């Protein structure tokens, strides 16, 4: 079956992935492989804009690759690689920076937010992050970038940068990427308030053991108004029930929806049922992950091979770019 075009997406290497990553991005990555030629990148250079030490960078990259592969990224069909393995992206980033007004970068909400988050580490790379992101996308002749609605402005910046470059150098070397809005579930952490995040330590990692998963789930906040098992609960405001609707059989979801409201089921039982269903859902993932983890050289070979495939595309693109710019 003919593919609909090329998809590119990347994520910073944060190590072992959690349920928020899985439901928010990884599932979409896997599904897109059916209809598109997919290029998936672990963007380690981007990570340098916010980290203070690189001691865990290699391990975090390896852990992320394990999770993506275990979740269903198929290296025989898709390109899976590490950003820094394709140095052409740094060259294109430099060229694109020549057509990017400084004011546009300083006005971006994402930059302002990062400045607030890390006022003592406002580096050039942080300011130029959107330009490097654009280079990531257009280097591989990307047709489609899957994003949530809140990320669409980032892609519009990339499109504007491509238009500026093509106009400046009278070329069509770079393709304006199109946005594909994907369903990105907002997954709350175990606190039931904030988005699931490692930095907040409110996450549930995919690669936990079943026992560790149960322990983590037991810490989840349920209906804050329910103090005792004998109190009626409200599943509509319960984060555990939200997770049940994703991972539990429909008949169990229906039962909990009824019994919780009349105190027929307590919060602990509700959590244990969810933990059991989550563990069952993740069994194949964890088995596949363990198999890859036992063969680190195979994982490295996948990343190396993906880098070579990605670099072949990148070199062809850069030949067009240099010709358009009349570089000697």
N, C-alpha and C positions, 0 to 999 in steps of 0.2 A: 504494500500500500504506500502510495506517495505521501511524503511528509508535508505538513502545512508550512514549514519554514524552520528557522533556527531560533532556539530559545537560549538565552544566557541568564544565569543567576549565580550569585555568589554570597558567601557568608563568612564572617570573621571566625577564625578558629578559637572557639571558647571551650574546647575540650568535650567531655561527654555531654551529649544532648539530653534535653529534658522534654517533658510532655508538651510544653509550650512550643518548643522548636518543632516537634513532631507534627502537632496539629496545625501549626501556623505556616510551616514551609515545607518540611520534608515530604509529607504526604502529597503535596502539590507537585513537588519535583518528580516523584515516582509516577504519578498519573500522567504528567505531560509527556513522558517518554513514548507513550503510545502514538501520539499524533505529531510529535515534533522531533527534529534533531536537537538534542539537548547538550549544552555545554555548562557544566557545573564547576564552580571554582571556589577553592578555599583561599580566601583573600588574606594571606598572612601579612602582606605589606600594609594593607589598611589597618591591621591590628596594631602596627607600630605607632599609630597616631595617638593611641590612648594607653598603651601599656608602659610601665616604668621599668620592667625587666623582661627579658626574652627567655628566661631560664626554662619556662614551660611551653614555649611556642611550638617546638617540634613535637612534644608529646601531645599537646592540645590538637595539633593538626592531625596526628595519627588517630587520636580518639574520635575526632569528627569524621574522618574518613571511614572508620569502623562503623559508626552509627549510620552514615549515609548508605554504605554498601549493605549493611544488615537490613536496612529499611526497604531496600529494593532498587537502588541506583544500579543500573546494569552497565558495567564498563565496556561490554562488547557492543552496546548500542549507543551509549552516551560517552561524552568526554568528561572525565573527572580528573582534575589536576590542581596543582598548587600555584597560586598567582606568581610567586617569585621565580618559578621555573620558566617563565616566559618573559625575558627581560625587555622584549619589544614593547610591553605595556608601559614601561617607564619612559621609553623614547616618545611614544605617542602622547603620553601625559604631558611631556615637556612641550611638544608642538601645539597641543590643544591649549595649553596655558597661555600661549601667545595671542590667542583670539578670545580670551576670557577676561572681561572687565573686572578689576579688583572689587569694585563696589558691589557687583552682583554676588560675589562670593561672601563678602562680609554681611550682606543683607539676608542671606539664606537663614531661615529659622533653625535649621539643623546646626549651623555653625554657632549661632547665638546660644543654643541650648548646650552645646558642648563646652562653650566658654564658661557658662554658669556651672557646669558639672566639674570642670577641671581648670579653674582659673590660674593655677600655677603651672599648667602645661599647655599653653596655647601656642602650638608650634606651626610651622609653615605647612607641614603635611596635613594638619587638621584643617587649615584654611583651604588647601587644594584638594581635599578629599573628594568633592564632587567631580573635579576634573579627572582624577585618577579613576573614579567610578565610571565616568563616561568613556575613558580609554578602555577600560575592561570590557564594556559593552560593545563598542563599535569596532574594536580590534578584530573581533571574530565574525564580522558581517552579520550581526544579530538582527533578526526581524522582529522578535517578540521578547519583551521583558515582563515576566509575571510579577505583579506587585499587588499589595493591598491598596485600597483607595487612598489611605493616608500617605503612601509612598509615591503616588503619581507625580507630585511636583519634582521629585528627583529625576524622573525620566523626562519630564518637560525641559529641565535644565540641560540634560544630555541632548535632546532634540535641538534646542537652541544653539548649543555649542557646535553640533554637526552643521547646522545651517550657516553659522558664522564661518566655520572653516571652509566649507564648500564654496561659499560666496567669495571669501577672501582669495582663494586660490583657483577659482573658476574650474571646479572639478565636481565629480560625483563619486569620488573615491570612498566617502563614508556614507553609510546608510542611516537614515533617521529611524531609530527603533520605535516600534509601536508598543503601546501598553496593553497587556492582557490582565484585566482585573481578576484576581483569584479570591476565593473565599478564604479569608484569614481569620480563624477563630481567635477571639481574645480569651486567652486561658488565664484565669486567676490562679495565683499561688495558693499555698496551703493556708495562708492567712485570710483568704477569701476577700481580700481588698485590692491588693496590687497585682499587676500583671506578673505572671510567673517569671522569675529572674534569679540567676545565680548570685548576682550582687546583693540581692535581698535575702538570699538563703531561704527562699520560699518555694523551691522547685522540687520536682520528683524526676530523677534521672531515669532514662529508659533502661540503662544497663545495671540498675540495682538488682540485688538478689531478691527473690520473692519475700524473704524475711525482712529485708531492709525496706522493701516497698510497703509491706504491712505496717511497719513502724512509722514510716513517713505519712502514710494515709491516716493513721490514727491521730496524727497531729493536726489534721485538717480542721478548720473552723467550719461549723455547720450553721444552722439558723441561730443567730446571736441572741434572739429573744427566748429561745428554749433553754431552760435551766435544768429541768429534770426529765427523766424518761417518761414520766406520767404526763408531762405537758404536751399538748398538741404542737406539731411543728408546721412550718411553712416551706415546702420544697421549692417554691418559686424564688426564694431568696437564699437557698442553700447551694453552696458551691459543690458539695459532694453529689447532690442530686443532678446538677448540671453535668458532672462527669459520668454519672450513671447513664444519662441519656446518650452518651457517646460510646461507652464501652460495655454496657450491660444489655442483656436480651430485653426486648420490648415488654414481655410479660412481667419481668421483674421490675422494670421501670414503672409500669402501670400499678403494680402492687405497692411499691414504695410510695408512689404519689398519693395513694388512697390511705394506706396504713399510717404514714407519717402524720397526716392531718388529724388523725384521731388517736394518736399516741399508741398505735398498734405495733410500731417498730421504733426502737431507740436509735440514737445517733451512732452508738458504738457498733451495733449490728449493721446499720446502714453503711458505715465505713468499711467494715470487714467484708461485706458483700461486694462493695466496689473494688477493694483491694484484690479479692479473689478473681473478679472478672478482668481487672487490669492485668494481673499476672498471667491469666489464661491468654489474653490477647497478645501479650508480649512474648510468650513462649517461643514462637518461631523466630522472632527477631533476636532474642537472646541466644538461641542455639546457633543461628547464623553468625552472629557477632563473635561468639566464642570460637567458632571455626576460623574466622578471619584473624582473630587476635592470636591464635596459635601459629599463624603463618605470617609474621610481620614482613618477611621479604616479599611475599605475594602481594600484600597491600602496597608496599613500596613500588613494586613493579607496575601495579595498576596506575599509581600516581605518575610514575616516570613515563609510562606509555601514553597516558593522557596528556602529559606535558608536551611530548613530542608531536602528538596529533594537533594540539592547540597551537604549538609554535609554528607548524607548517602553515596553518591558516594565517597566523599573525605575520609571518614573514612575507606572505603574498600581499597582505593588506598594506604593510609598510613599504613595499616596493611601489605600490600605487601612490601612497602618501608622499614619499620622497620625490617621485616623478612630478606630482602635482605641485609641490613646493619648489621645484627646480633646484633641488639640493645637488651639489656636485658629487 
